Amino acid sequence: MSGSTWGPVLRDMRLLYYSKILSIVQYASPAWFFASEHTVRQGHVLKSLARRLDMLQGKWLAKISGAMKNTTRIVLRKELHVFRLSEYLQMKTISNHAKNYDTKHAQEIRTARYRALQHNMSLHLFHKLDILAQQLIKLAKGRTQCIKENLAKAKAKREKEGKGEAAQNSTGDEKDQDKDIWGDPACVQERRLAIDQTAKDILNYRAYHEWARYQKKHRKRPLQEQILAIKEPWSLKSLKYYDKLRTRQECTMLLHCRTGFIGLRSHLYRVGKAKTDRCPYCENGPHSIEHLFLFCGGGDKKGVEMADAQRALYANVGEEHFNLSDIFPHHPEKAVQFAISTFGIPQFCKDNWDDSKKQS
C-alpha cells in the first residue's frame, strides 16, 4: 500500500505500525514475554530472542518510513518516536501485572505460590515480576500525589488572587483528583490509567537516556558528518516536523536528510557504493546535504538552476534561518522542495545526478 515516494504520509504509516503490526506482536504478551537480564530460567524470553524482535522492528520501521535499509535503528526510533520493542513488551508485562496485583485472584495465586516455594521464592519467575509491579505501583501513586499537589497549589493561587468564585466552581477533573483512587474499590479505571501513564513515562525516560548516550558517542565525529537528528534530544517534537508535509515523497526526503542516510555521494562513498565523495556538479566539496544547501554553485551542468533555487530558498527562509539547524525545523516544506528539485537523486526524480554510473 506504500512505497518510499508514494502512498500515505509518514504519520499515517506510523499509525499503521501501531494499529496493525504492534497490536499483533503484543497480543497476550504479558503471558509470554518477560525478558531475562542475568538468567536463562524457564519462562524467560532469552536475550537472543529479544534482540531478534528488535531487529524485526527495525526492518518494519525502515519499511513504513521509507528510510534506506541500513539506516541506524535508534535514529529511526527517535524520528518516529517509537520505543524499542523489547523494552515496550517488558513494560507491557509489568504494567499488566501491576494493574491486577491487588485483585483477589492474584492474591490467592501469590499465597499458593508462597506456600509451595517459601524457601525458594527467588527462583520463581513471578517473584521478580511481583517486585517490579510493586515498584511501578509505588511510582504511579507518587505521580497521582504530585498531580494533586499541583492542583492544590493552583487552587490556592487563584484564591489568593481574589478568584474565590472561580475556585468554588472547580472543574470535574479537580474533584476527581480529590478522591483516593488507590483506596477506593470503584476507581479501577483511574488506577489502570495512572499505571499506564507511569509506564509510558518510564519508557520515555529510558529512551531519552539511551538516545543521550548515542548522541555523546556520535559527537566524537567531525562536525560535517553529524546528522541533523543527532543535534536534538529525544522528544515528540521531531515527529511534528513531518506534519507540515503533504506527500509521501516529501516525508521520505525529510527523513533521509535528517538521518543522513541519503543517496548522495558523501553517504554512498562511506558505505562503499561510490568511488568518490566529490560533488558531481562543482567538484569543489563533498556531495553532502550541507554542501548542496549552502555552498554548491552548480558548476557548468546545473549552475543557473542551483543558483535560482538557492536564491528562492533564501528569500523564503530569511537570513536568520539560513543554516541547516534552522531550515529543517522551521521550514521543512521549503527544505524538502529544494532538495527534491536540486539534489537529483534517482529515487525522487528522473534528472539523475549520476547518469553515467560507470564514471561515479
Secondary structure, DSSP 8 states (H G I E B T S, - for coil): ---SSSSS-HHHHHHHIIIIIIHHHTTTHHHH--B-SS---TTSB-HHHHHHHHHHHHHHHHHHHT--TTS-HHHHHHHHT---HHHHHHHHHHHHHHHTTTSHHHHHHHHHHHHHHTTSGGGSHHHHHHHHHHHHHHHHHHHHHHHHHHHHHHHHHHHHTT-HHHHHT--HHHHHHTS-TTT-TT-HHHHHHHHHHHHHHHHHHHHHHHHHHHHHHHTTS-GGG--GGGGS-SSTHHHHGGGG--SHHHHHHHHHHHHS--SSHHHHHHTTS-S--B-TTTSSSBSSHHHHHHT---HHHHHHHHHHHHHHHHHHH-GGG-SHHHHHHH-HHHHHHHHHHHS--TTT-SS-TTS-GGG-
